[in-house]
Amino acid sequence: MAEETNPEETLHQLFEQVNRHLETRWKYFTITSTERLSGIAAGMAGAITVIVCALLVLFFFSMGFAWWLGDFINNRAGGFALAGLIFVPIAYFAYRWVGPFVREKIIESFLHGDVPENLGKHE
């Protein structure tokens, strides 16, 4: 003979299952949003790095070098062009390094409780 179940117990079990489902969905949303935000931040950090590197290095350092190189090859415009080409690989490697670094730091901070809403929730 089948055992009779208490309606309150059934409702309690249903409530617990719904609660676990909602918690799982919230964790999934948090992980997904963290991944998206880290991608955006990594892209922005890479772009900012390239811009700052291009403005500072190419303006201050390459001015003197380009002038010297232009005098060396007897063509000032050629000196400036060659000096500019030297700094392209530097900007590329800076861009490749900063993106993954920032992404890792953001994901680490979200997952390890460095964000104020996650403090005290170490699992």
DOVODO-843210 format. One record per residue (C-alpha): residue number from 1; residue in one letter; x, y, z. Coordinates in steps of 0.05 Angstrom, whole numbers, always signed. Example, Ala and Ser with C-alpha at 12.3 -4.5 7.8 and 13.67 -1.06 7.14 Angstrom:
2
     i   aa       c1       c2       c3
     1    A     +246      -90     +156
     2    S     +273      -21     +143
//
This chain:
123
     i   aa       c1       c2       c3
     1    M       +0       +0       +0
     2    A      +27      +69      -18
     3    E      +46     +114      +38
     4    E       +7     +178      +46
     5    T      +49     +240      +41
     6    N      +35     +302      +81
     7    P      +16     +362      +35
     8    E      +59     +408      +78
     9    E     +119     +362      +69
    10    T     +108     +359       -6
    11    L     +103     +435      -10
    12    H     +166     +442      +33
    13    Q     +205     +395      -14
    14    L     +179     +434      -74
    15    F     +200     +499      -42
    16    E     +270     +471      -28
    17    Q     +278     +448      -99
    18    V     +255     +514     -127
    19    N     +302     +550      -80
    20    R     +361     +507     -101
    21    H     +343     +518     -174
    22    L     +341     +594     -165
    23    E     +408     +593     -128
    24    T     +439     +553     -185
    25    R     +411     +600     -237
    26    W     +438     +660     -198
    27    K     +507     +629     -194
    28    Y     +505     +615     -269
    29    F     +484     +688     -283
    30    T     +540     +713     -238
    31    I     +593     +671     -274
    32    T     +567     +691     -342
    33    S     +565     +765     -325
    34    T     +634     +761     -294
    35    E     +662     +731     -358
    36    R     +629     +784     -401
    37    L     +653     +841     -356
    38    S     +723     +814     -355
    39    G     +723     +811     -431
    40    I     +700     +883     -435
    41    A     +751     +906     -383
    42    A     +807     +868     -417
    43    G     +790     +900     -484
    44    M     +787     +969     -453
    45    A     +852     +959     -415
    46    G     +887     +935     -478
    47    A     +862     +994     -517
    48    I     +882    +1043     -463
    49    T     +950    +1012     -459
    50    V     +961    +1018     -533
    51    I     +937    +1090     -534
    52    V     +980    +1111     -475
    53    C    +1040    +1074     -502
    54    A    +1031    +1104     -570
    55    L    +1023    +1175     -545
    56    L    +1078    +1176     -493
    57    V    +1131    +1133     -524
    58    L    +1122    +1151     -596
    59    F    +1118    +1225     -581
    60    F    +1174    +1237     -531
    61    F    +1225    +1183     -546
    62    S    +1216    +1177     -620
    63    M    +1222    +1251     -634
    64    G    +1295    +1253     -617
    65    F    +1310    +1185     -647
    66    A    +1273    +1202     -711
    67    W    +1310    +1267     -718
    68    W    +1377    +1232     -709
    69    L    +1358    +1176     -757
    70    G    +1335    +1226     -809
    71    D    +1401    +1262     -805
    72    F    +1437    +1195     -809
    73    I    +1402    +1174     -873
    74    N    +1398    +1245     -901
    75    N    +1323    +1242     -904
    76    R    +1285    +1271     -844
    77    A    +1217    +1242     -866
    78    G    +1248    +1173     -874
    79    G    +1278    +1178     -805
    80    F    +1210    +1193     -775
    81    A    +1178    +1135     -813
    82    L    +1231    +1085     -791
    83    A    +1227    +1108     -719
    84    G    +1152    +1099     -719
    85    L    +1158    +1028     -746
    86    I    +1204    +1007     -690
    87    F    +1151    +1018     -637
    88    V    +1095     +978     -671
    89    P    +1119     +910     -643
    90    I    +1126     +941     -573
    91    A    +1054     +964     -574
    92    Y    +1031     +896     -600
    93    F    +1065     +857     -544
    94    A    +1039     +905     -491
    95    Y     +968     +895     -518
    96    R     +976     +819     -517
    97    W    +1001     +819     -445
    98    V     +952     +868     -412
    99    G     +887     +836     -437
   100    P     +895     +767     -405
   101    F     +926     +798     -342
   102    V     +866     +843     -330
   103    R     +816     +788     -347
   104    E     +850     +741     -297
   105    K     +849     +794     -242
   106    I     +775     +811     -252
   107    I     +754     +738     -252
   108    E     +797     +724     -191
   109    S     +766     +782     -153
   110    F     +694     +761     -170
   111    L     +705     +688     -153
   112    H     +746     +696      -90
   113    G     +704     +746      -52
   114    D     +742     +810      -64
   115    V     +678     +844      -87
   116    P     +637     +874      -29
   117    E     +574     +834      -41
   118    N     +614     +769      -39
   119    L     +651     +782      +26
   120    G     +638     +729      +78
   121    K     +612     +678      +27
   122    H     +673     +634      +18
   123    E     +653     +565       -7
//
